[in-house]
């Protein structure tokens, strides 16, 4: 008789009224633990003083780019992996440029390209991996004294377009 009762316990509605919320809370908490561990935020910088000083250099680079009238057109070919940059507004064009692709969410996806001059104001590099989605771009000369280093910034969404015009960031 007890075997008959035990076999039919899971068929009783009161059993599910008690067990369903427990099983739901366990599965939900496991899902939240997975999300918390896999999507953890990046660590905060410990040296705030150095970071604070570095922001002044960025402001100076933006002001220099604005005073020089520097601009750039960036084209990213997602099929061939080629990046072309066309600089404008300079009297002297550097031999190489640094183009930093910053992912808005995952810092592990960030890449830096060294662009080589192919003619007077045009630079080229190949992507090291396929890119898709939205990216923040930062362009600056590679081998320049800190007081002559300018910076251009912009945001590129490769889902919508593959070209962007970079300009100095205005505060």
GIQUI-V571534 format. One record per residue. SS is DSSP state (~ for helix, > for strand, _ for the rest). OMEGA is omega as a letter, one per 30 degrees, with the letter a starting at -180 (999 if undefined). D_FIRST is the distance of its C-alpha to the first C-alpha in Angstrom with 1 decimal. Layout:
SS;OMEGA;D_FIRST + SS;OMEGA;D_FIRST
This chain:
_;a;0.0 + ~;l;3.8 + ~;l;5.4 + ~;l;5.2 + ~;a;6.6 + ~;l;8.8 + ~;a;10.2 + ~;a;11.2 + ~;a;12.7 + ~;l;16.0 + ~;a;16.2 + _;a;16.5 + ~;a;20.2 + ~;l;20.1 + ~;a;19.0 + ~;l;22.1 + ~;l;24.3 + ~;a;23.8 + ~;a;23.9 + ~;l;26.7 + ~;l;29.5 + ~;a;28.7 + ~;l;28.8 + ~;a;31.9 + ~;l;33.7 + ~;a;33.0 + ~;l;34.3 + ~;a;37.2 + ~;l;38.2 + ~;l;38.2 + ~;l;40.4 + ~;l;42.8 + ~;l;43.0 + ~;l;44.0 + ~;a;46.6 + ~;a;48.0 + ~;a;48.4 + ~;a;49.8 + _;a;52.1 + _;l;53.5 + _;l;57.0 + _;a;60.1 + _;l;61.4 + _;l;64.1 + _;a;67.6 + _;a;68.4 + _;a;72.2 + ~;a;72.8 + ~;l;76.6 + ~;l;77.2 + ~;l;75.1 + ~;l;77.1 + ~;a;80.4 + ~;a;79.2 + ~;l;78.7 + ~;l;82.4 + ~;l;83.2 + ~;l;81.1 + ~;l;83.0 + ~;l;86.3 + ~;l;85.3 + ~;l;84.4 + ~;l;87.7 + ~;l;89.6 + ~;l;88.0 + ~;a;88.8 + ~;l;92.4 + ~;a;92.9 + _;a;91.4 + _;l;89.1 + >;a;86.6 + >;l;84.5 + >;a;82.9 + >;l;79.8 + >;l;78.4 + >;l;75.2 + >;a;74.6 + _;l;70.8 + _;a;71.3 + _;a;74.0 + _;a;73.1 + >;l;76.7 + >;l;77.8 + >;l;81.3 + >;l;82.9 + >;a;86.2 + >;l;87.9 + >;l;90.5 + _;a;92.8 + _;l;93.9 + _;l;97.3 + _;a;96.0 + _;a;92.7 + _;a;90.8 + _;a;90.1 + >;l;86.3 + >;l;83.7 + >;l;80.2 + >;a;77.6 + >;l;74.4 + >;a;71.3 + >;l;68.8 + >;a;65.3 + _;a;64.3 + _;a;60.8 + _;l;60.6 + ~;l;63.4 + ~;a;62.4 + ~;a;63.6 + _;l;67.1 + >;l;70.0 + >;l;73.8 + >;l;76.2 + >;a;79.8 + >;l;81.9 + >;a;85.2 + >;l;88.3 + _;l;89.1 + _;a;92.1 + _;a;93.8 + _;a;91.0 + >;a;88.1 + >;a;85.3 + >;l;82.5 + >;l;79.4 + >;l;76.3 + _;l;72.8 + _;l;70.8 + _;a;67.6 + _;l;66.6 + _;l;66.5 + _;l;64.8 + _;a;64.2 + >;a;66.1 + >;l;68.4 + >;a;70.9 + >;l;74.2 + >;a;76.8 + >;l;80.1 + >;l;82.7 + >;a;85.5 + _;a;84.5 + _;a;87.6 + _;l;89.3 + _;a;90.4 + ~;a;88.0 + ~;l;90.6 + ~;a;91.1 + _;l;87.4 + _;a;86.3 + _;l;82.8 + >;a;81.6 + >;l;78.0 + >;a;76.0 + >;a;72.6 + >;l;71.8 + >;a;68.9 + _;l;68.8 + _;a;66.4 + _;a;69.3 + _;a;72.5 + _;l;73.9 + >;a;77.0 + >;l;77.9 + >;l;80.9 + >;l;80.7 + >;l;82.8 + _;l;83.3 + _;a;80.8 + _;l;82.6 + _;999;81.7
